[in-house]
Amino acid sequence: MRRAAPFGPNLFASVMGTGIVATAGATMPGLRTPATYVWALDAALLVFLVAAALRRWTWTTVRAQLADPVMAQFWGAPPMALMTVGTGTLLLGSDWIGLPAALAVDWTLWTVGTALGLATSVLVPLRMIGSGERAFGGWLMPVVPPMVSAASGALLAQHLPEGQFRQAVVLACYALFGVSLFATMVIVPQIWQRLVQHGLGAASTVPTLWIVLGPLGQSITASNLLASVPVLPGQTAFGILYGTITWGFALLWVAMATTVTIRTARRGLPFALTWWSFVFPLGTLVTGTSALATRIPSAMFSFVTLVLYAALVLAWVTVAVRTTLMTAKQS
């Protein structure tokens, strides 16, 4: 029997990827029921991984993972996994367990995920100071959770009564939006500089280029979801203007990342858990495009949403099957 691979936080990327397929499908015509079953699968996967983590991780293990310059970045995955399942519970699971129970689950997962995400946004970048490590797409993982919090929090705020608490939640979501947005603006130029000066590096890191889509797509989603809970003047205009501008850059990145991925695949792109980077970031672009289609009655946005969602499902099936086969071989 082969020795199992170390149990790391990167495994929670599978929950993120599966969950975004469910939440992105929640508004797709005729897909609500299949999306609900995907959410149920994702919730079960989260429970399994959390139980395994509690059983296997010790403080020594966590410190060792945080000391690893690559694995440390993926500590952003667990908080995003929690919030992705929470959002799916509100959007889809409420059909099965009722809205009050769904809200309770989502608030719990959002609160824990937001706290963990803020911790990774501070602790992991601090760990990189003076390390001399070269930037790669994974550097975005620990700073994306606050943007997921902003989008997920906007959905929760819609269910709050008007008043100071609702306003505070929305304002907090905008602050979380800023945490992730400006951190992304600092990191992405470093990733580009590394590509220009040092090339792509190991083939296994190429999928992480797609992570750049994560904060881009999630910020489009968040800005437009927050516009549905007006507590500030100009929220709707900001969502549409920011969202459309960022959407254009996101498509540019899709074109570049696709070209680089195809070129690398021709030379050999071995499977690794980094392949989950193809899934969740693309899913955020689906939800962002869908949010724009809701705000702007546009056949273009609606059509692109369907095309992107089809690509998302294909990517998810491919990576999920490869992950299952890899796990089976290691067990």
C-alpha positions in Angstrom: 0.0 0.0 0.0 1.4 3.4 -0.9 1.8 6.1 1.7 -0.9 8.7 1.5 0.0 12.2 0.6 0.1 14.8 3.4 -3.2 16.2 4.3 -3.0 19.9 3.6 -5.3 22.9 3.4 -5.1 22.7 -0.4 -7.6 19.8 -0.2 -10.3 22.4 0.7 -10.0 23.8 -2.8 -12.1 20.8 -3.9 -14.9 22.1 -1.7 -14.5 25.6 -3.2 -14.7 24.3 -6.7 -17.6 22.0 -6.1 -19.5 24.7 -4.2 -19.1 27.3 -6.9 -20.6 24.9 -9.4 -23.7 24.7 -7.2 -24.0 28.4 -6.4 -23.4 29.5 -10.0 -26.1 27.1 -11.1 -28.6 28.4 -8.6 -29.9 31.0 -11.0 -29.4 29.0 -14.3 -32.7 28.1 -16.0 -33.7 24.5 -15.2 -30.6 23.8 -13.1 -31.8 24.5 -9.6 -32.5 20.9 -8.7 -29.2 19.5 -10.0 -27.4 22.4 -8.4 -29.0 21.6 -5.0 -27.7 18.0 -5.3 -24.2 19.4 -6.0 -24.5 21.6 -2.9 -25.4 18.5 -0.8 -22.4 16.7 -2.1 -20.3 19.7 -1.3 -21.6 20.0 2.2 -20.8 16.3 2.8 -17.3 16.8 1.4 -16.8 19.8 3.7 -17.9 17.8 6.8 -15.6 14.9 5.8 -12.5 17.2 5.3 -13.2 19.2 8.5 -13.4 15.9 10.5 -10.2 14.6 8.9 -8.4 17.9 9.6 -9.5 17.8 13.3 -8.2 14.3 13.5 -4.9 14.8 11.7 -3.8 18.3 12.3 -1.9 19.4 15.4 -0.3 22.7 16.2 3.1 21.2 15.0 1.5 20.2 11.7 -0.1 23.6 11.2 3.2 25.4 12.0 5.0 23.2 9.5 2.5 24.0 6.8 2.7 27.7 7.5 6.5 27.5 7.2 6.2 25.9 3.7 6.3 28.9 1.2 3.8 27.1 -1.1 1.5 25.2 1.3 1.1 28.3 3.5 -0.7 30.2 0.7 -3.4 27.5 0.5 -4.5 28.3 4.1 -6.9 30.7 2.3 -8.8 27.6 1.0 -10.5 26.5 4.3 -12.2 29.8 5.1 -13.4 30.1 1.5 -14.7 26.5 1.6 -16.7 27.3 4.7 -18.3 30.4 3.1 -19.0 28.7 -0.2 -20.9 25.9 1.5 -22.7 28.5 3.6 -23.8 30.5 0.5 -25.0 27.3 -1.2 -27.0 26.5 2.0 -28.8 29.9 1.7 -29.3 29.8 -2.0 -30.2 26.1 -2.5 -30.2 24.2 0.8 -33.1 26.4 2.1 -35.4 24.4 -0.3 -34.7 21.3 1.8 -34.1 22.6 5.4 -36.1 25.8 5.3 -34.9 29.4 5.3 -34.5 29.9 9.1 -32.2 26.9 9.4 -30.3 27.9 6.2 -29.7 31.4 7.5 -28.4 30.0 10.8 -26.0 27.7 9.0 -24.9 30.5 6.6 -24.3 33.0 9.4 -22.2 30.5 11.3 -20.1 29.5 8.4 -19.8 33.1 7.2 -18.7 34.3 10.7 -16.1 31.6 11.1 -14.9 31.9 7.5 -14.6 35.6 7.7 -12.5 35.5 10.9 -10.2 32.8 9.4 -9.9 34.7 6.2 -8.9 37.9 7.9 -6.3 35.9 9.8 -4.8 34.4 6.6 -4.9 37.9 4.9 -2.5 39.1 7.6 -0.5 36.2 8.8 0.5 34.6 5.5 1.7 37.8 3.8 3.6 38.7 6.9 5.3 35.3 6.8 6.5 36.1 3.2 8.3 39.3 4.2 12.0 38.9 3.7 11.6 35.3 2.5 13.0 36.0 -1.0 10.3 33.7 -2.5 9.2 34.4 -6.1 5.6 35.3 -6.6 3.1 32.9 -8.1 -0.6 32.7 -8.5 -1.0 31.0 -5.1 0.0 34.2 -3.4 -3.6 35.4 -4.0 -5.2 32.5 -2.0 -4.8 34.0 1.5 -6.1 37.4 0.5 -9.2 36.4 -1.5 -11.3 35.2 1.5 -12.3 38.7 2.5 -13.8 39.2 -1.0 -15.7 36.0 -0.7 -16.9 37.4 2.7 -18.1 40.6 1.0 -20.1 38.7 -1.6 -21.5 36.2 0.9 -22.3 38.9 3.4 -24.2 40.8 0.9 -26.6 37.9 0.4 -27.0 37.6 4.2 -27.7 41.3 4.5 -30.6 41.0 2.1 -32.4 39.1 4.9 -31.8 41.6 7.6 -34.4 44.2 8.6 -33.5 47.8 7.7 -31.6 49.5 10.5 -28.2 50.1 12.0 -27.2 46.4 12.0 -27.9 45.9 8.3 -26.0 49.1 7.5 -23.1 47.9 9.6 -23.0 44.5 7.8 -23.0 46.2 4.4 -20.3 48.7 5.4 -18.2 45.8 6.8 -18.6 44.0 3.5 -17.3 47.0 1.6 -14.3 47.2 4.0 -13.7 43.5 3.4 -14.0 44.2 -0.4 -11.2 46.8 0.0 -9.0 44.5 2.0 -8.9 41.9 -0.8 -9.0 44.4 -3.7 -6.0 46.4 -2.7 -4.0 43.3 -1.7 -4.7 41.9 -5.1 -3.5 45.1 -6.7 -0.2 44.7 -4.9 0.2 41.0 -5.7 -0.8 40.7 -9.4 2.0 43.0 -10.6 4.5 40.9 -8.8 3.1 37.8 -10.5 3.4 39.4 -13.9 6.9 40.6 -13.1 7.9 37.1 -12.2 6.5 35.8 -15.4 8.3 38.4 -17.5 11.7 37.9 -15.7 11.7 34.2 -14.9 9.1 32.5 -17.1 6.4 30.1 -16.1 8.4 27.9 -13.8 7.3 24.4 -13.0 4.4 23.1 -15.0 2.5 22.2 -11.9 2.2 25.9 -11.0 0.8 27.0 -14.3 -2.9 26.3 -13.2 -2.4 28.8 -10.4 -2.4 31.6 -13.0 -6.1 31.1 -13.1 -6.4 32.2 -9.4 -6.1 35.8 -10.6 -9.7 35.4 -11.8 -10.8 34.7 -8.2 -10.6 38.2 -6.8 -11.6 39.7 -10.2 -14.8 37.6 -10.6 -15.6 37.7 -6.9 -15.3 41.4 -6.8 -17.7 41.8 -9.7 -20.1 39.5 -7.9 -19.7 41.3 -4.5 -20.1 44.9 -5.9 -23.3 44.0 -7.6 -24.8 41.9 -4.8 -24.0 44.8 -2.4 -25.9 47.1 -4.7 -29.1 45.1 -3.9 -28.8 46.3 -0.2 -28.7 50.1 -0.6 -27.3 51.9 2.4 -25.0 54.3 0.5 -25.7 56.6 -2.5 -24.4 55.3 -5.8 -24.1 51.6 -4.9 -25.9 50.4 -8.1 -23.8 52.7 -10.3 -20.6 51.5 -8.7 -21.5 47.9 -9.1 -22.2 48.3 -12.8 -19.3 50.6 -13.6 -16.7 48.7 -11.6 -18.1 45.3 -12.6 -18.0 46.0 -16.3 -14.5 47.5 -16.3 -13.1 44.6 -14.2 -15.1 42.1 -16.4 -13.1 43.3 -19.4 -9.8 42.7 -17.7 -10.9 39.3 -16.4 -11.6 38.2 -20.0 -8.2 39.4 -21.0 -6.7 37.3 -18.3 -8.8 34.3 -19.4 -7.3 34.6 -22.9 -3.8 34.8 -21.6 -4.2 32.0 -19.0 -5.9 29.8 -21.6 -3.0 30.3 -24.1 -0.3 29.6 -21.5 -2.2 26.5 -20.2 -2.6 25.0 -23.7 1.1 25.6 -24.5 2.1 24.0 -21.3 -0.2 21.0 -21.8 1.4 20.3 -25.2 4.7 19.8 -23.4 3.1 18.0 -20.5 0.9 19.2 -17.6 1.0 16.6 -14.9 -2.1 16.4 -12.6 -1.8 17.9 -9.2 -4.3 19.5 -6.7 -3.4 22.8 -8.3 -5.7 21.9 -11.1 -8.6 23.0 -8.8 -7.3 26.5 -9.7 -9.1 26.0 -13.0 -12.5 25.7 -11.2 -13.3 28.1 -8.4 -11.7 31.2 -10.1 -13.7 30.5 -13.3 -16.8 30.0 -11.2 -16.4 33.5 -9.7 -16.4 34.9 -13.2 -19.6 33.0 -13.9 -21.3 34.5 -10.9 -19.9 37.9 -11.7 -21.1 37.8 -15.2 -24.5 36.6 -14.0 -24.7 39.5 -11.5 -24.0 41.9 -14.3 -26.7 40.3 -16.5 -29.1 40.8 -13.6 -28.2 44.5 -13.2 -28.0 45.2 -17.0 -30.6 43.5 -19.2 -28.1 42.4 -21.8 -28.2 39.4 -24.1 -24.4 39.5 -24.2 -23.9 39.0 -20.5 -26.6 36.3 -20.4 -25.0 34.4 -23.3 -21.4 34.7 -21.9 -22.8 33.4 -18.5 -24.1 30.3 -20.2 -20.8 29.7 -22.1 -18.7 30.2 -19.0 -20.9 27.9 -16.9 -20.6 25.1 -19.5 -16.8 25.5 -19.3 -17.0 25.5 -15.5 -18.9 22.3 -15.3 -16.5 20.6 -17.8 -13.5 21.8 -15.7 -15.1 20.6 -12.5 -16.0 17.1 -13.8 -12.4 16.7 -15.3 -10.6 17.8 -12.1 -13.0 15.9 -9.7 -12.5 12.7 -11.7 -8.7 13.1 -11.7 -8.7 13.9 -8.0 -10.8 10.8 -7.2 -8.5 8.6 -9.2 -5.4 10.0 -7.6 -6.9 9.5 -4.1 -7.8 5.9 -4.9 -4.3 5.2 -6.0 -2.8 6.7 -2.9 -5.1 4.7 -0.5 
